[in-house]
Amino acid sequence: MKLRKEVVKFAEFMEEVLQRYDSKGGWEYCSVEWLFLRLVEEVGELASQLSANVQTKAGITKECADVANFAMMIHDKVTS
């Protein structure tokens, strides 16, 4: 399967964000319920960034990666 360049670029950014938090440990011991609550929280943070008077590319892209990373963690937990 060939991945779209946009998917690869976003996945690389997601990994970059994950690596910033490596010292906190992984999600293997987190419940799906807790991960979902964090996902909802991150969606709220993304909404705040999008509705802010001064939107920043960095803020929006970081929150997009946070949302995607928590969704990925949930996916990992339920498919492992």
GUZA-587433 format. One record per residue: x, y, z of N, C-alpha, C in turn; residue in one letter. Coordinates in nm, 2 decimals, always signed. Atoms other than C-alpha are relative to their C-alpha. Layout:
N
nc1	nc2	nc3	cac1	cac2	cac3	cc1	cc2	cc3	r
X	Y	Z	X	Y	Z	X	Y	Z	A $
...
end
This chain:
80
nc1	nc2	nc3	cac1	cac2	cac3	cc1	cc2	cc3	r
+0.08	-0.12	+0.00	+0.00	+0.00	+0.00	+0.09	+0.12	+0.00	M $
-0.07	-0.12	+0.00	+0.13	+0.34	-0.09	-0.08	+0.11	+0.08	K $
+0.06	-0.10	-0.08	+0.06	+0.61	+0.17	+0.00	+0.14	-0.07	L $
+0.01	-0.14	+0.05	-0.05	+0.96	+0.07	+0.11	+0.08	+0.07	R $
-0.10	-0.08	-0.07	+0.22	+1.22	+0.14	-0.05	+0.07	+0.12	K $
+0.06	-0.07	-0.12	-0.02	+1.40	+0.37	-0.01	-0.09	+0.12	E $
+0.01	+0.10	-0.11	-0.07	+1.09	+0.58	+0.14	-0.02	+0.06	V $
-0.13	+0.02	-0.04	+0.30	+1.03	+0.60	+0.05	+0.12	+0.08	V $
-0.04	-0.13	-0.07	+0.37	+1.40	+0.70	-0.07	+0.01	+0.13	K $
+0.07	-0.01	-0.13	+0.10	+1.39	+0.97	+0.04	-0.11	+0.09	F $
-0.05	+0.11	-0.08	+0.21	+1.05	+1.10	+0.14	+0.03	+0.06	A $
-0.13	-0.04	-0.05	+0.56	+1.18	+1.13	-0.01	+0.11	+0.11	E $
+0.02	-0.10	-0.11	+0.44	+1.48	+1.33	-0.06	-0.06	+0.12	F $
+0.05	+0.07	-0.12	+0.23	+1.26	+1.55	+0.11	-0.07	+0.08	M $
-0.11	+0.06	-0.07	+0.54	+1.06	+1.63	+0.09	+0.10	+0.07	E $
-0.09	-0.10	-0.06	+0.74	+1.37	+1.70	-0.07	+0.05	+0.13	E $
+0.07	-0.04	-0.12	+0.47	+1.48	+1.95	+0.01	-0.11	+0.11	V $
-0.01	+0.12	-0.09	+0.46	+1.13	+2.11	+0.14	+0.00	+0.07	L $
-0.14	+0.01	-0.05	+0.84	+1.14	+2.15	+0.03	+0.10	+0.11	Q $
-0.02	-0.10	-0.10	+0.82	+1.46	+2.35	-0.04	-0.04	+0.14	R $
+0.06	+0.05	-0.13	+0.63	+1.27	+2.62	+0.05	-0.14	+0.03	Y $
-0.05	+0.13	-0.03	+0.83	+0.95	+2.62	+0.04	-0.02	+0.14	D $
-0.03	+0.01	-0.14	+0.94	+1.02	+2.97	-0.12	-0.04	+0.09	S $
+0.12	+0.03	-0.08	+0.58	+0.98	+3.09	-0.04	-0.15	-0.01	K $
+0.04	+0.14	+0.02	+0.56	+0.62	+2.97	-0.10	-0.01	-0.11	G $
+0.09	+0.02	+0.11	+0.33	+0.46	+2.72	-0.14	-0.01	+0.05	G $
+0.14	+0.01	-0.03	-0.04	+0.40	+2.71	-0.05	-0.15	+0.03	W $
+0.04	+0.14	-0.02	-0.03	+0.02	+2.77	-0.07	-0.03	+0.13	E $
+0.07	+0.02	-0.13	-0.15	+0.06	+3.13	-0.12	+0.09	+0.02	Y $
+0.12	-0.09	+0.00	-0.42	+0.32	+3.05	-0.12	-0.08	-0.04	C $
+0.13	+0.06	+0.04	-0.78	+0.21	+3.03	-0.05	+0.07	-0.13	S $
+0.06	-0.06	+0.12	-0.97	+0.27	+2.71	-0.09	+0.12	+0.04	V $
+0.08	-0.10	-0.05	-1.21	+0.48	+2.91	+0.08	+0.13	+0.03	E $
-0.08	-0.12	-0.03	-0.94	+0.71	+3.04	+0.06	+0.06	-0.13	W $
-0.05	-0.05	+0.13	-0.79	+0.74	+2.69	-0.11	+0.08	-0.07	L $
+0.11	-0.07	+0.06	-1.13	+0.84	+2.56	-0.03	+0.13	+0.06	F $
+0.02	-0.13	-0.06	-1.17	+1.11	+2.82	+0.11	+0.10	-0.04	L $
-0.11	-0.09	+0.04	-0.83	+1.25	+2.73	-0.02	+0.04	-0.15	R $
+0.04	-0.04	+0.14	-0.94	+1.24	+2.36	-0.10	+0.11	-0.01	L $
+0.11	-0.10	-0.01	-1.25	+1.44	+2.44	+0.06	+0.13	+0.05	V $
-0.07	-0.12	-0.04	-1.03	+1.69	+2.63	+0.08	+0.06	-0.11	E $
-0.08	-0.05	+0.11	-0.80	+1.72	+2.34	-0.08	+0.06	-0.11	E $
+0.09	-0.06	+0.10	-1.09	+1.78	+2.10	-0.04	+0.14	+0.05	V $
+0.03	-0.14	-0.05	-1.19	+2.07	+2.33	+0.11	+0.10	-0.02	G $
-0.11	-0.09	+0.01	-0.84	+2.21	+2.32	+0.02	+0.04	-0.15	E $
+0.00	-0.03	+0.15	-0.85	+2.18	+1.93	-0.11	+0.11	-0.03	L $
+0.11	-0.09	+0.03	-1.18	+2.36	+1.93	+0.03	+0.14	+0.05	A $
-0.04	-0.13	-0.05	-1.04	+2.64	+2.15	+0.10	+0.06	-0.09	S $
-0.10	-0.06	+0.09	-0.74	+2.68	+1.91	-0.07	+0.05	-0.13	Q $
+0.07	-0.04	+0.13	-0.98	+2.70	+1.61	-0.08	+0.12	+0.02	L $
+0.09	-0.12	-0.02	-1.20	+2.96	+1.77	+0.07	+0.11	+0.06	S $
-0.08	-0.11	-0.06	-0.92	+3.17	+1.92	+0.01	+0.12	-0.09	A $
-0.02	-0.13	+0.08	-0.89	+3.53	+1.81	+0.13	-0.01	-0.08	N $
-0.13	+0.01	+0.06	-0.53	+3.46	+1.72	+0.03	-0.15	-0.02	V $
-0.03	+0.14	+0.03	-0.50	+3.12	+1.56	+0.14	-0.01	-0.04	Q $
-0.13	+0.02	+0.05	-0.16	+2.98	+1.52	+0.01	-0.14	-0.06	T $
-0.02	+0.12	+0.06	-0.05	+2.71	+1.29	+0.06	-0.11	+0.09	K $
-0.07	+0.10	-0.09	+0.17	+2.55	+1.56	-0.11	-0.05	+0.10	A $
+0.10	+0.04	-0.10	-0.12	+2.55	+1.81	-0.10	-0.10	-0.06	G $
+0.10	+0.08	+0.06	-0.37	+2.40	+1.57	+0.06	-0.14	-0.04	I $
-0.06	+0.13	+0.05	-0.13	+2.13	+1.43	+0.03	-0.08	+0.13	T $
-0.03	+0.08	-0.13	-0.02	+2.03	+1.79	-0.13	-0.06	+0.05	K $
+0.12	+0.06	-0.05	-0.38	+1.98	+1.90	-0.06	-0.11	-0.10	E $
+0.04	+0.10	+0.09	-0.46	+1.79	+1.58	+0.08	-0.13	+0.03	C $
-0.08	+0.12	-0.03	-0.17	+1.55	+1.66	-0.04	-0.06	+0.13	A $
+0.05	+0.05	-0.13	-0.29	+1.52	+2.02	-0.13	-0.08	-0.02	D $
+0.13	+0.07	+0.03	-0.64	+1.42	+1.90	+0.03	-0.13	-0.07	V $
-0.03	+0.12	+0.08	-0.50	+1.18	+1.65	+0.08	-0.11	+0.08	A $
-0.07	+0.09	-0.08	-0.26	+1.03	+1.90	-0.08	-0.08	+0.10	N $
+0.08	+0.07	-0.10	-0.52	+0.95	+2.16	-0.10	-0.09	-0.08	F $
+0.08	+0.09	+0.08	-0.74	+0.80	+1.89	+0.08	-0.12	-0.04	A $
-0.09	+0.11	+0.03	-0.45	+0.59	+1.78	+0.02	-0.09	+0.12	M $
-0.02	+0.08	-0.12	-0.39	+0.48	+2.14	-0.12	-0.09	+0.03	M $
+0.12	+0.07	-0.02	-0.75	+0.37	+2.17	+0.00	-0.12	-0.10	I $
+0.00	+0.10	+0.10	-0.72	+0.18	+1.84	+0.10	-0.11	+0.03	H $
-0.11	+0.10	-0.04	-0.40	+0.01	+1.96	-0.05	-0.09	+0.11	D $
+0.05	+0.08	-0.12	-0.57	-0.10	+2.29	-0.10	-0.10	-0.05	K $
+0.11	+0.09	+0.04	-0.87	-0.25	+2.12	+0.03	-0.10	-0.11	V $
-0.04	+0.09	+0.10	-0.69	-0.42	+1.84	+0.12	-0.09	+0.04	T $
-0.12	+0.08	-0.04	-0.39	-0.56	+2.04	-0.05	-0.13	+0.06	S $
end
